[in-house]
Amino acid sequence: NLDAVAGAPETGDNDGLAIPVSYSVTDYLFNLTLNISDPKQQWYLVPHIVFVYVFSGLAYYHISKFSSRWASLRWHFLMQSRHALVSRTVMLTGVPRHLAKSPRELEWFWSAGLQLGKIERVRVCSFNTRLTSSAKERAKYLVRLEHAYKQVLGNPCEHEEYDPKLLGRLAVDVSDSARNEEIRLLEKWAKPSRRRKVKARGNQNASEQTDIESLLEDEACSTGSEKPEDTALRSVNHTASEHSSIRRPTVWVKAGPGLLQPWHRVDAIDHWRTKYLAADRDFRQLRSSVLRGEDGFGRSTTAFVTFEDAATAHMVTQLSCYPNPGYMKARLAPEPRAVYWPNIWIPNHRKWVGFAAKWTCIFVIWAFWSVPVILFSSLLTPASLGKIFPVILSADHSLLRSFLSTTVP
């Protein structure tokens, strides 16, 4: 008698016969509907209840332990760095134009106006984007100069008397005595693979170096743009190649700015030193003009306010210090290396346009993609897949059916 099977739900076929359907243990574990509909199998609900409390307790324990450890580390870090400049500085975004144009008024607003604490310095970022490009150019030449030294000394230098601080001071000194001392130290600290074996090549490099230096000197004299350090470096460049007992790195440069000018090989260390010193001089002059407010590029809407203590800085970040909440937003200043400086010069109206465009694109994508996503997800239901693959609904594939019911969206 097919109807006498206890605990098995019945389904009707085309002939009206009631056929029992058997379920495995996994069906009762992964499908709560069967546990509720079948009173004799309700004990399968016990593992669900037990594991809910077990996993909830484990999650609460680890989260509380991690939070307490993180709070302790954060507290010790703040105590150790409370006197640092970054801990006492607040970054203001959306500074009003009438305050950004006059740093004195902004300083009064934060000191005597709000009376939050003593202020050490107020800096409003300039719109002069040439300062960042000049710093990048200076860093580029410095890296190339270090690479030229690395070719001679190796990385790291294995000589026991190597002194990087002394070499750094000599690298930026343009005097003849500094150049001679640098040549002597490079010959002493050079790695064995850079030792010169044949001097004929050194004489050839010296002649080529003399030719290019004469061309550069004639051009500089005709334009009147030669710098004192260029003359000093040129006077010892051929001496370094001719009388050095090591093979110094070289680089190809053009004799002039024209397209048809010839290329010559010159000493890499002296060439990149000249480029670096020129870029460093331009960067220092530009930075001085920005600090004095003489750049003529105007001020941005971002400022940095440095307080005398870190407690005031942390308190300011929790306040709304301007009548319009969209302006004068304060947050703790990040590290200088963590600031993407090109974004500092973006005006407020451009930021709002970018914000509106971003959310418009998100809404359009959500509106047009929601329809195909819903249609595609409806095709992944067990009922839809059972019409294409009837074997999925059979009793022999209980794990696959449970996976489709609980995992596939």
C-alpha positions as CSV (number, residue, x, y, z in Angstrom):
1,N,0.0,0.0,0.0
2,L,1.7,3.2,-1.2
3,D,-0.4,5.4,1.1
4,A,0.9,3.6,4.2
5,V,4.3,5.2,4.1
6,A,4.6,7.4,7.2
7,G,6.1,10.8,7.2
8,A,6.5,11.0,3.4
9,P,4.6,13.7,1.5
10,E,2.4,12.5,-1.3
11,T,2.2,13.8,-4.9
12,G,-0.4,12.9,-7.5
13,D,0.4,11.7,-11.0
14,N,-1.7,11.7,-14.1
15,D,-3.6,8.5,-13.1
16,G,-4.7,10.0,-9.7
17,L,-2.4,7.7,-7.6
18,A,-0.7,9.1,-4.6
19,I,3.1,8.5,-4.8
20,P,5.2,9.2,-1.7
21,V,8.3,11.3,-2.1
22,S,11.2,10.5,0.2
23,Y,13.7,13.1,1.4
24,S,17.2,12.7,2.7
25,V,18.8,14.2,5.8
26,T,20.4,17.0,3.8
27,D,17.0,18.1,2.6
28,Y,15.9,18.6,6.1
29,L,19.1,20.4,7.1
30,F,19.1,22.8,4.2
31,N,15.4,23.3,3.7
32,L,13.6,24.6,6.7
33,T,10.2,24.4,4.9
34,L,10.3,20.6,5.2
35,N,10.9,20.8,8.9
36,I,7.9,23.0,9.5
37,S,5.6,21.1,7.2
38,D,6.6,17.7,8.7
39,P,5.9,17.5,12.4
40,K,7.8,14.3,12.8
41,Q,11.0,15.9,11.5
42,Q,11.0,19.1,13.6
43,W,14.1,17.9,15.6
44,Y,16.1,18.8,12.6
45,L,15.6,22.5,13.7
46,V,17.8,21.9,16.7
47,P,21.1,22.2,14.8
48,H,20.0,25.4,13.2
49,I,19.2,26.9,16.6
50,V,22.3,25.7,18.3
51,F,24.7,26.8,15.6
52,V,23.1,30.3,15.4
53,Y,24.0,30.9,19.1
54,V,27.4,29.3,18.7
55,F,28.4,31.3,15.7
56,S,26.9,34.5,17.1
57,G,28.9,34.0,20.3
58,L,32.1,33.4,18.4
59,A,31.5,36.5,16.3
60,Y,30.8,38.6,19.3
61,Y,33.9,37.4,21.1
62,H,36.3,38.0,18.2
63,I,34.8,41.4,17.3
64,S,35.0,42.6,21.0
65,K,38.6,41.3,21.3
66,F,39.7,42.9,18.0
67,S,37.9,46.2,18.9
68,S,39.6,46.4,22.3
69,R,43.0,45.7,20.8
70,W,42.5,48.2,18.1
71,A,41.4,50.9,20.6
72,S,44.5,50.2,22.7
73,L,46.8,50.5,19.7
74,R,45.0,53.7,18.6
75,W,45.3,55.3,22.0
76,H,49.0,54.5,22.3
77,F,49.6,55.8,18.8
78,L,47.8,59.1,19.6
79,M,49.7,59.5,22.8
80,Q,53.0,59.0,21.1
81,S,52.2,61.3,18.2
82,R,50.3,64.1,20.0
83,H,53.1,66.5,19.5
84,A,53.7,65.8,15.8
85,L,52.7,68.4,13.3
86,V,50.3,66.1,11.5
87,S,48.4,65.4,14.8
88,R,47.9,69.1,15.4
89,T,46.8,70.1,11.9
90,V,43.3,70.2,10.5
91,M,42.5,70.2,6.8
92,L,39.6,72.6,5.8
93,T,37.8,72.0,2.6
94,G,35.2,74.3,1.0
95,V,36.7,77.5,2.5
96,P,34.6,80.5,1.4
97,R,36.2,82.8,-1.2
98,H,36.3,85.9,0.9
99,L,38.2,84.0,3.6
100,A,40.5,82.1,1.2
101,K,41.6,85.4,-0.5
102,S,42.7,86.8,2.9
103,P,44.6,84.3,5.1
104,R,44.7,87.0,7.9
105,E,40.9,87.0,8.1
106,L,40.8,83.2,8.1
107,E,43.3,83.1,10.9
108,W,41.2,85.6,12.9
109,F,38.1,83.5,12.3
110,W,39.8,80.4,13.8
111,S,41.6,82.2,16.7
112,A,39.7,85.2,18.0
113,G,36.4,84.5,16.2
114,L,35.7,81.0,17.3
115,Q,38.1,81.0,20.3
116,L,38.7,77.3,20.1
117,G,42.4,77.4,21.0
118,K,45.8,78.9,20.1
119,I,46.7,78.7,16.4
120,E,50.3,78.2,15.3
121,R,49.9,78.6,11.5
122,V,47.2,79.0,8.8
123,R,48.1,78.0,5.2
124,V,45.7,78.4,2.3
125,C,46.8,76.3,-0.7
126,S,47.6,78.2,-3.9
127,F,46.2,77.6,-7.3
128,N,49.8,77.4,-8.6
129,T,50.0,73.9,-10.1
130,R,53.6,74.5,-11.3
131,L,54.9,73.8,-7.8
132,T,53.9,70.2,-8.0
133,S,55.3,69.7,-11.5
134,S,58.5,71.4,-10.5
135,A,58.8,69.0,-7.5
136,K,58.2,66.0,-9.7
137,E,60.9,67.2,-12.1
138,R,63.3,67.7,-9.3
139,A,62.6,64.2,-7.9
140,K,63.0,62.7,-11.4
141,Y,66.5,64.1,-11.8
142,L,67.4,63.1,-8.3
143,V,66.4,59.5,-9.0
144,R,68.5,59.5,-12.1
145,L,71.5,60.9,-10.3
146,E,71.2,58.2,-7.6
147,H,70.9,55.6,-10.4
148,A,74.2,56.9,-11.9
149,Y,75.9,56.6,-8.5
150,K,74.5,53.1,-8.1
151,Q,76.1,52.0,-11.3
152,V,79.5,52.9,-9.9
153,L,79.1,51.9,-6.2
154,G,76.5,49.1,-6.4
155,N,73.4,48.7,-4.4
156,P,74.3,48.4,-1.6
157,C,77.9,49.6,-1.6
158,E,80.1,46.9,-0.2
159,H,83.1,49.1,0.8
160,E,83.6,49.2,4.5
161,E,84.4,53.0,4.6
162,Y,81.4,54.0,2.5
163,D,79.7,57.2,3.9
164,P,76.4,58.1,2.1
165,K,76.1,61.4,4.0
166,L,79.5,62.6,2.9
167,L,78.7,61.6,-0.7
168,G,75.4,63.4,-0.5
169,R,77.0,66.6,0.6
170,L,79.6,66.4,-2.2
171,A,77.0,65.7,-4.8
172,V,75.3,69.1,-4.4
173,D,78.5,71.0,-3.9
174,V,79.7,72.7,-7.2
175,S,83.2,73.7,-6.1
176,D,86.3,72.2,-7.7
177,S,87.5,70.8,-4.4
178,A,84.2,68.9,-3.9
179,R,84.5,67.4,-7.4
180,N,88.0,66.3,-6.9
181,E,87.1,64.7,-3.5
182,E,84.1,63.0,-5.1
183,I,86.3,61.5,-7.8
184,R,88.7,60.2,-5.2
185,L,86.0,58.6,-3.1
186,L,84.2,57.1,-6.1
187,E,87.5,55.5,-7.2
188,K,87.9,54.2,-3.7
189,W,84.4,52.9,-3.2
190,A,83.7,51.7,-6.7
191,K,82.7,48.0,-7.2
192,P,85.3,45.8,-8.9
193,S,83.4,45.5,-12.1
194,R,83.8,49.3,-12.7
195,R,87.6,49.3,-12.4
196,R,89.2,50.6,-15.6
197,K,91.5,48.2,-17.4
198,V,92.4,50.1,-20.6
199,K,92.9,53.9,-20.5
200,A,92.4,54.4,-24.3
201,R,88.7,54.3,-23.8
202,G,89.0,57.0,-21.1
203,N,90.9,59.3,-23.5
204,Q,88.2,58.8,-26.2
205,N,85.4,59.6,-23.7
206,A,87.4,62.7,-22.6
207,S,87.7,64.0,-26.2
208,E,84.0,63.5,-26.8
209,Q,83.2,65.2,-23.5
210,T,85.3,68.1,-24.4
211,D,83.5,68.5,-27.8
212,I,80.1,68.6,-26.2
213,E,81.2,70.9,-23.4
214,S,82.5,73.4,-25.9
215,L,79.3,73.3,-27.9
216,L,77.2,73.8,-24.7
217,E,79.5,76.6,-23.6
218,D,79.2,78.5,-26.9
219,E,75.5,78.2,-26.8
220,A,75.2,79.3,-23.2
221,C,77.5,82.3,-23.8
222,S,75.4,83.3,-26.9
223,T,72.1,83.2,-24.9
224,G,73.5,84.4,-21.6
225,S,71.7,81.7,-19.7
226,E,74.6,79.9,-18.2
227,K,74.5,79.3,-14.5
228,P,77.6,79.3,-12.1
229,E,77.2,75.7,-11.2
230,D,77.1,74.7,-14.9
231,T,80.5,76.3,-15.4
232,A,81.9,74.6,-12.4
233,L,80.6,71.2,-13.5
234,R,81.8,71.6,-17.1
235,S,85.3,72.6,-16.0
236,V,85.8,69.3,-14.1
237,N,83.7,67.0,-16.3
238,H,86.5,66.1,-18.7
239,T,88.9,65.8,-15.9
240,A,86.7,63.2,-14.2
241,S,86.6,61.1,-17.4
242,E,90.2,61.4,-18.3
243,H,92.0,60.9,-15.0
244,S,89.6,58.5,-13.3
245,S,90.6,54.9,-12.8
246,I,87.0,53.7,-13.0
247,R,84.5,53.5,-15.8
248,R,82.0,56.2,-15.0
249,P,78.4,55.8,-16.4
250,T,77.6,57.8,-19.5
251,V,74.4,59.1,-21.2
252,W,73.5,60.4,-24.6
253,V,72.5,64.1,-24.9
254,K,71.9,66.5,-27.8
255,A,74.2,69.3,-28.4
256,G,71.4,71.8,-28.8
257,P,67.6,72.3,-28.8
258,G,67.2,71.8,-32.6
259,L,66.1,68.5,-34.2
260,L,69.2,68.3,-36.4
261,Q,71.7,68.7,-33.5
262,P,74.1,65.8,-33.1
263,W,74.0,63.4,-30.1
264,H,77.1,63.0,-27.9
265,R,77.9,60.8,-24.9
266,V,78.6,62.6,-21.7
267,D,79.3,61.7,-18.1
268,A,76.0,60.7,-16.5
269,I,76.8,61.8,-12.9
270,D,77.8,65.3,-13.9
271,H,74.9,65.6,-16.4
272,W,72.2,64.6,-14.0
273,R,73.8,66.7,-11.2
274,T,73.5,69.8,-13.4
275,K,69.9,69.0,-14.2
276,Y,69.1,68.4,-10.5
277,L,70.7,71.5,-9.3
278,A,68.9,73.6,-11.9
279,A,65.5,72.0,-11.0
280,D,66.2,72.4,-7.3
281,R,66.9,76.1,-7.7
282,D,63.7,76.7,-9.7
283,F,61.7,74.7,-7.1
284,R,63.1,76.7,-4.2
285,Q,62.3,80.0,-6.0
286,L,58.8,79.0,-6.8
287,R,58.1,77.7,-3.3
288,S,59.4,81.0,-1.8
289,S,57.1,83.0,-4.1
290,V,54.1,80.8,-3.1
291,L,54.8,81.2,0.7
292,R,55.1,84.9,0.3
293,G,51.9,85.1,-1.7
294,E,53.6,86.6,-4.7
295,D,52.7,83.9,-7.2
296,G,49.7,85.7,-8.6
297,F,47.6,82.5,-9.1
298,G,45.1,83.1,-6.4
299,R,44.0,80.8,-3.6
300,S,42.1,77.6,-3.6
301,T,39.3,76.6,-1.2
302,T,41.5,74.2,0.8
303,A,43.5,75.3,3.8
304,F,45.5,73.7,6.6
305,V,45.2,75.1,10.2
306,T,47.9,74.0,12.7
307,F,47.0,74.3,16.4
308,E,49.4,74.3,19.4
309,D,48.0,71.1,20.9
310,A,46.4,68.0,19.4
311,A,43.3,68.0,21.6
312,T,42.1,71.2,20.0
313,A,42.6,69.8,16.5
314,H,40.5,66.7,17.4
315,M,37.8,68.8,19.0
316,V,37.5,71.0,15.9
317,T,36.9,68.0,13.6
318,Q,33.8,67.3,15.6
319,L,32.2,70.7,15.3
320,S,30.3,72.6,12.6
321,C,32.2,75.9,12.5
322,Y,30.4,77.7,9.8
323,P,26.7,78.7,9.4
324,N,26.5,77.0,6.1
325,P,27.2,73.3,6.7
326,G,28.4,72.8,3.1
327,Y,31.4,75.1,3.8
328,M,34.4,74.9,6.1
329,K,34.4,71.1,6.6
330,A,37.2,70.1,9.0
331,R,39.0,66.8,9.2
332,L,42.4,65.7,10.5
333,A,45.1,66.4,8.0
334,P,46.6,63.3,6.4
335,E,50.3,62.8,5.9
336,P,51.8,65.0,3.1
337,R,52.6,61.9,1.0
338,A,48.9,60.7,1.4
339,V,47.5,63.9,-0.2
340,Y,46.8,63.9,-3.9
341,W,47.7,67.5,-4.5
342,P,46.0,68.0,-7.9
343,N,42.7,67.5,-6.2
344,I,43.5,70.4,-3.9
345,W,43.1,72.9,-6.7
346,I,39.7,71.7,-7.9
347,P,37.1,74.5,-7.2
348,N,33.9,73.8,-5.4
349,H,31.6,74.1,-8.4
350,R,33.6,71.5,-10.2
351,K,33.4,69.1,-7.3
352,W,29.6,69.5,-7.2
353,V,29.4,68.8,-10.9
354,G,31.5,65.7,-10.5
355,F,29.4,64.5,-7.6
356,A,26.1,65.0,-9.5
357,A,27.5,63.3,-12.6
358,K,28.7,60.3,-10.6
359,W,25.3,59.7,-9.0
360,T,23.5,60.2,-12.3
361,C,25.6,57.5,-13.9
362,I,25.0,55.2,-11.0
363,F,21.2,55.7,-11.2
364,V,21.2,55.2,-15.0
365,I,23.3,52.0,-14.7
366,W,21.0,50.7,-11.9
367,A,17.8,51.5,-13.9
368,F,18.9,49.9,-17.1
369,W,20.6,46.9,-15.5
370,S,18.0,46.0,-13.0
371,V,15.6,44.5,-15.7
372,P,18.1,42.1,-17.3
373,V,19.5,41.1,-13.9
374,I,16.0,40.2,-12.6
375,L,15.2,38.2,-15.7
376,F,18.5,36.4,-15.5
377,S,18.0,35.6,-11.8
378,S,14.5,34.2,-12.4
379,L,16.1,31.7,-14.9
380,L,18.3,30.3,-12.1
381,T,15.5,29.2,-9.8
382,P,15.2,25.4,-9.3
383,A,11.8,25.4,-11.0
384,S,13.1,27.1,-14.1
385,L,16.2,24.9,-14.3
386,G,14.1,21.8,-13.7
387,K,12.2,22.5,-16.9
388,I,15.5,22.4,-18.9
389,F,17.3,19.7,-16.8
390,P,14.6,17.5,-15.2
391,V,17.3,15.4,-13.5
392,I,17.9,18.2,-11.0
393,L,14.5,17.6,-9.4
394,S,15.1,13.9,-9.0
395,A,15.7,12.3,-5.6
396,D,19.2,11.2,-6.6
397,H,20.5,14.7,-6.7
398,S,19.5,16.1,-3.3
399,L,22.8,18.0,-2.7
400,L,22.6,19.7,-6.1
401,R,18.9,20.7,-5.4
402,S,19.8,22.0,-2.0
403,F,22.7,24.0,-3.5
404,L,20.4,25.6,-6.1
405,S,17.8,26.4,-3.4
406,T,20.2,28.1,-0.9
407,T,23.2,29.4,-2.8
408,V,22.4,30.4,-6.4
409,P,20.7,33.8,-6.4
